[in-house]
Amino acid sequence: MVDKRDLSGLFRERLRVLLARSGKNQSAFASDVGIDRSALSQLLSGASPRLPRAETLLNIAAEHRVSLDWLMGLSQDEGLTGEMRETFEMEEATGGYDGTPLARWHAEAAGTKIRYVPAGIPDLLRTEALIDFESDVSLRSREVQAGETQYRIDYTRRPETDMEICMPRHALEIFAAGMGVWSGFPAEARRAQLRHMAGLLDELYPAVRLYLYDGRQRYSLPYTIFGPYRAAIYAGDVYLVLNSTAAIRALTRHFDNLIRGAVVNAHEAARFAAEMESGIR
């Protein structure tokens, strides 16, 4: 933990650096960041260990193109890293699911629309047998995957849930045939998975809506859009997190384009999964 007095002292030192670097007098500097000269004088004097309001900190950082971490003495990097952090981050997908970024992002986005492009069979629709099989193949923690599945199911049963899922139809066809990453997954387990999937899709509709698009005409990396707050692109054990409004809107347009290319719409998805089950011999 960093003592508040130490933070205040580091902030004061860096504020003085910015004032000197600006070449302006205190009145002009204060005006540029939206405070009056007397408030700036108090910040520079160190008479109080309190830091300024968040709005003031953000204004100073933005006006002088430095990161908040540097301004508050938490980082030695004052430049582009701070600017990038507003729009792009990387988070590791490690530990128990309750402690993962995904759980936190879902909680923060409660009541807003979640848009989800899975890497394979959607997490909330997987059976325990599939989780076990994929854990052995991918070497990902079975406990984390099981926790993620249960969390997503619980999340979708909340009354405020609004979730759209898009995935290529051929992914389900490959699964049903026991090909690709699912080679070696027994036929009976595949039937049970598709039966489980059909049941959940029927139960959760319309709060949860699955669309299957033609993978020959559309392409997508796996990602999730958490309402208006952020989008997370899944890259193995790392999430590439986009926080800027422009990036979230761009991915939302991409997601909407996947829906427009759907060959199986949400109201048909449960029946399609049931038909895939009946076709497995």
NORKAFEN-V719740 format. One record per residue. RES is the residue in one letter. PHI is phi in whole degrees, 0 to 359 (none if undefined). PSI is psi in whole degrees, 0 to 359 (999 if undefined). NEAR is the number of other ideal C-beta (glycine too) atoms within 10 Angstrom. Layout:
[[RES | PHI | PSI | NEAR] [RES | PHI | PSI | NEAR]]
This chain:
[[M | none | 142 | 4] [V | 260 | 129 | 10] [D | 296 | 138 | 9] [K | 303 | 324 | 11] [R | 293 | 325 | 10] [D | 293 | 318 | 12] [L | 299 | 317 | 16] [S | 298 | 319 | 19] [G | 294 | 317 | 14] [L | 295 | 318 | 16] [F | 300 | 316 | 20] [R | 297 | 318 | 17] [E | 299 | 318 | 12] [R | 284 | 330 | 18] [L | 296 | 320 | 19] [R | 295 | 323 | 12] [V | 299 | 315 | 15] [L | 293 | 321 | 19] [L | 298 | 314 | 18] [A | 295 | 318 | 10] [R | 294 | 328 | 10] [S | 291 | 333 | 13] [G | 74 | 11 | 8] [K | 256 | 161 | 14] [N | 280 | 172 | 11] [Q | 296 | 325 | 14] [S | 297 | 314 | 11] [A | 292 | 318 | 12] [F | 299 | 314 | 22] [A | 297 | 318 | 19] [S | 298 | 321 | 14] [D | 296 | 330 | 14] [V | 255 | 9 | 21] [G | 82 | 25 | 13] [I | 231 | 168 | 19] [D | 268 | 169 | 11] [R | 296 | 324 | 14] [S | 294 | 323 | 10] [A | 294 | 320 | 15] [L | 296 | 318 | 21] [S | 300 | 320 | 12] [Q | 295 | 320 | 14] [L | 296 | 322 | 22] [L | 283 | 335 | 15] [S | 283 | 332 | 9] [G | 77 | 19 | 13] [A | 295 | 333 | 9] [S | 232 | 142 | 9] [P | 282 | 357 | 13] [R | 288 | 142 | 11] [L | 276 | 157 | 16] [P | 292 | 171 | 19] [R | 299 | 156 | 11] [A | 303 | 321 | 9] [E | 300 | 319 | 11] [T | 294 | 316 | 16] [L | 301 | 315 | 16] [L | 296 | 320 | 16] [N | 296 | 318 | 16] [I | 295 | 314 | 24] [A | 298 | 317 | 22] [A | 291 | 317 | 14] [E | 296 | 324 | 14] [H | 252 | 11 | 19] [R | 53 | 50 | 12] [V | 234 | 162 | 22] [S | 278 | 152 | 20] [L | 298 | 323 | 17] [D | 300 | 317 | 16] [W | 292 | 315 | 19] [L | 301 | 324 | 23] [M | 267 | 6 | 17] [G | 80 | 16 | 17] [L | 266 | 353 | 14] [S | 212 | 152 | 15] [Q | 268 | 356 | 8] [D | 263 | 110 | 13] [E | 264 | 348 | 18] [G | 260 | 242 | 11] [L | 298 | 332 | 10] [T | 302 | 317 | 14] [G | 295 | 322 | 19] [E | 291 | 320 | 14] [M | 292 | 328 | 11] [R | 299 | 335 | 15] [E | 291 | 333 | 14] [T | 244 | 342 | 14] [F | 213 | 130 | 13] [E | 221 | 168 | 15] [M | 233 | 133 | 9] [E | 233 | 136 | 16] [E | 274 | 139 | 11] [A | 266 | 73 | 19] [T | 234 | 168 | 12] [G | 84 | 180 | 14] [G | 296 | 151 | 12] [Y | 300 | 322 | 20] [D | 302 | 334 | 11] [G | 262 | 6 | 11] [T | 276 | 159 | 20] [P | 302 | 323 | 17] [L | 303 | 316 | 21] [A | 298 | 317 | 18] [R | 295 | 317 | 13] [W | 293 | 322 | 21] [H | 297 | 316 | 20] [A | 298 | 318 | 11] [E | 293 | 331 | 13] [A | 266 | 7 | 19] [A | 305 | 132 | 13] [G | 92 | 353 | 11] [T | 248 | 172 | 13] [K | 280 | 131 | 15] [I | 258 | 129 | 21] [R | 244 | 128 | 23] [Y | 223 | 122 | 21] [V | 248 | 106 | 23] [P | 282 | 163 | 20] [A | 279 | 340 | 16] [G | 206 | 230 | 18] [I | 291 | 129 | 20] [P | 308 | 137 | 22] [D | 308 | 314 | 21] [L | 289 | 351 | 23] [L | 254 | 6 | 26] [R | 272 | 145 | 25] [T | 276 | 165 | 18] [E | 297 | 325 | 13] [A | 296 | 320 | 16] [L | 291 | 321 | 23] [I | 300 | 314 | 20] [D | 300 | 314 | 16] [F | 297 | 312 | 21] [E | 291 | 330 | 19] [S | 295 | 319 | 16] [D | 294 | 322 | 11] [V | 287 | 315 | 13] [S | 269 | 346 | 14] [L | 67 | 15 | 7] [R | 280 | 150 | 16] [S | 301 | 128 | 16] [R | 294 | 322 | 14] [E | 296 | 318 | 13] [V | 295 | 315 | 20] [Q | 294 | 319 | 20] [A | 295 | 320 | 17] [G | 296 | 321 | 19] [E | 295 | 316 | 24] [T | 299 | 312 | 20] [Q | 294 | 321 | 13] [Y | 298 | 316 | 19] [R | 293 | 322 | 23] [I | 297 | 312 | 16] [D | 301 | 320 | 12] [Y | 297 | 317 | 19] [T | 289 | 344 | 18] [R | 270 | 0 | 13] [R | 288 | 146 | 11] [P | 296 | 336 | 6] [E | 270 | 4 | 9] [T | 294 | 136 | 16] [D | 216 | 99 | 17] [M | 232 | 132 | 20] [E | 244 | 136 | 19] [I | 237 | 133 | 23] [C | 236 | 132 | 25] [M | 211 | 156 | 24] [P | 289 | 139 | 21] [R | 301 | 323 | 18] [H | 295 | 339 | 14] [A | 296 | 319 | 19] [L | 290 | 324 | 21] [E | 293 | 319 | 14] [I | 295 | 319 | 17] [F | 299 | 311 | 22] [A | 300 | 326 | 21] [A | 278 | 353 | 15] [G | 68 | 39 | 15] [M | 249 | 175 | 11] [G | 62 | 224 | 11] [V | 295 | 344 | 15] [W | 263 | 10 | 21] [S | 299 | 128 | 10] [G | 99 | 350 | 9] [F | 279 | 118 | 19] [P | 302 | 152 | 11] [A | 300 | 317 | 12] [E | 296 | 323 | 10] [A | 292 | 325 | 16] [R | 292 | 319 | 22] [R | 298 | 317 | 17] [A | 297 | 322 | 16] [Q | 296 | 313 | 25] [L | 292 | 325 | 25] [R | 295 | 316 | 16] [H | 299 | 316 | 18] [M | 297 | 314 | 27] [A | 299 | 318 | 20] [G | 297 | 315 | 14] [L | 292 | 319 | 20] [L | 298 | 321 | 24] [D | 291 | 318 | 13] [E | 292 | 318 | 12] [L | 271 | 345 | 19] [Y | 293 | 138 | 14] [P | 263 | 5 | 8] [A | 297 | 327 | 14] [V | 241 | 125 | 26] [R | 233 | 121 | 18] [L | 256 | 128 | 29] [Y | 243 | 137 | 21] [L | 248 | 121 | 25] [Y | 255 | 165 | 23] [D | 280 | 110 | 14] [G | 292 | 350 | 17] [R | 278 | 340 | 10] [Q | 250 | 340 | 10] [R | 231 | 155 | 17] [Y | 219 | 145 | 10] [S | 206 | 142 | 17] [L | 284 | 159 | 12] [P | 287 | 132 | 14] [Y | 201 | 165 | 21] [T | 227 | 136 | 23] [I | 253 | 120 | 26] [F | 263 | 84 | 23] [G | 55 | 221 | 18] [P | 269 | 6 | 12] [Y | 269 | 315 | 13] [R | 195 | 164 | 20] [A | 232 | 141 | 25] [A | 237 | 119 | 23] [I | 268 | 126 | 16] [Y | 276 | 125 | 17] [A | 228 | 65 | 14] [G | 77 | 239 | 10] [D | 268 | 13 | 11] [V | 229 | 139 | 14] [Y | 254 | 132 | 23] [L | 267 | 113 | 15] [V | 255 | 125 | 18] [L | 251 | 126 | 20] [N | 249 | 348 | 15] [S | 284 | 147 | 13] [T | 301 | 319 | 11] [A | 297 | 317 | 9] [A | 293 | 319 | 17] [I | 296 | 319 | 20] [R | 294 | 322 | 13] [A | 296 | 316 | 13] [L | 291 | 328 | 21] [T | 296 | 318 | 15] [R | 297 | 320 | 9] [H | 298 | 317 | 19] [F | 297 | 315 | 23] [D | 299 | 327 | 13] [N | 291 | 326 | 13] [L | 297 | 318 | 22] [I | 296 | 319 | 16] [R | 297 | 333 | 10] [G | 268 | 13 | 17] [A | 294 | 135 | 18] [V | 257 | 346 | 15] [V | 230 | 115 | 18] [N | 274 | 169 | 13] [A | 302 | 320 | 19] [H | 288 | 349 | 12] [E | 257 | 350 | 16] [A | 295 | 318 | 25] [A | 297 | 316 | 19] [R | 295 | 322 | 13] [F | 297 | 316 | 20] [A | 298 | 320 | 25] [A | 296 | 321 | 17] [E | 293 | 323 | 13] [M | 296 | 322 | 22] [E | 297 | 316 | 18] [S | 293 | 340 | 11] [G | 275 | 352 | 12] [I | 277 | 128 | 15] [R | 248 | 999 | 5]]
